[in-house]
Amino acid sequence: VQLVESGGGLVQPGGSLRLSCSVTGIGALYPMSWYRQGPGNSRELVAIETMGSSGEKIGQTNSVVDRFTISRDSVSGVVYLQMNNLGPKDTAVYYCSAEYAGRQFWGKGTLVTVSS
């Protein structure tokens, strides 16, 4: 299982970025999530997307509700994190994660810096 994030960079406050996570080695139906780790902080869950018998379910941490959107391309399996109205507190390394076969797999992360 391999996860590769992309799309990070420097953005001004109020700006937007879209992160992508390319996943290989597993199908497109496993729970996928985005985490972030800001300077001096522990890693925190940002958003999670699962596909079950009752359809797609999405969870988000309160600080990103109405600003961030997680989505998944069901064909390619690429997972996205659309981030709008970014602020300095969103500065962090963002990690993509997959749950598969009882394990949690991680990408190496992509840095998002929000600064004027």
N, C-alpha and C positions, 0 to 999 in steps of 0.2 A: 504494500500500500504506500503510495507516494502522494503527498499534497504539496502544491507549489502556489504560493500567494503572489499576487502582483497588483499594481495599481496605486501603491502608496506614493507619498511625496510631500512637498511643501504646499500648503494652501493657506490663503488668508482667512481670518475669521468671517464666518457667514458663507463661506464657499462650500463646494461639494466635491466629493471624490467617489469613485466606484471601485471597490476592491474585487478581485477575482481569485478564485481558488480552483485550480485544475486538479482533478482527482483521478488517479489511475490505480488499478489493482482491485477495485471493488465496483459494484453496480451503483446505480443512481438512486437507490431507495433507502440508504442507511442514514441515520440521523447525522446531520451536519450542523456545525456551529462555528461562530466567530467569537474569539476571546481577544482581550487586549491587556497589555501591561504597560502602564505609564511609569514615568520616572519615580522611583521610590515606592511604587505600589506593587501589590501582588496581582497576579493574573486574575482577571474577572471575565465572567461570561457576558457577552454583549447580546447575542441573538442565537437562537437555535431553530432549526427547521426539521421536522420529522414527517415522514410519509407513512401513514398506517391505513388500516382497512376503512377507517372513517374519513380518510382524506388527509390533506396537508394541515399540519399544526405548526404554529409559530409562537415562540416566546421571546421576549426582549427584556433587558434590564430597564428599570424605570427611567434612567437618565437618557435613554436614546429613543424612547417611544415617540412617535410622530416625527422623528428626524432620520432614523436609520431603517432600512428595509432589507431583509434577507430574502433571497430568492434562489431558485435552482433551475437550471436548464435540464429538463427531463431526458433530453436526447444525449447531450454531451456530458451531462453530469457536473458541469461547471457551476460552482456556487458563487453568488455575488453578495456583496454588501454595499448597498447604495447609502451614502452618508451625506445628508444635507444639513445646512445651517451649522457647520462645524464651529467649535469654539476651542480655546486653548486647552480646556480640560479633556478634550478628545485626543490630545497628543499622546501617542503610544505606539508600541509595536503591536500590530494586529496579526493574530494567528488563526488559521483555519484548522478545524479539528473534525475528525470522523470517528464514529463509534462503529466498530465492526468486530465480530467474533469475540465479544467480551473485552476488547481492548479499545483504548483511545489513542488515535494516531494524530500527529501534529505536523504542520508545516514549519518552515524556519522563520516565518513571519515577514511582514512588510511594514516599514516605518511610515507613520503618518505624523506630520508636524504641522500644527496650526499656529501660525504666527504672522504678524504684520511686518 
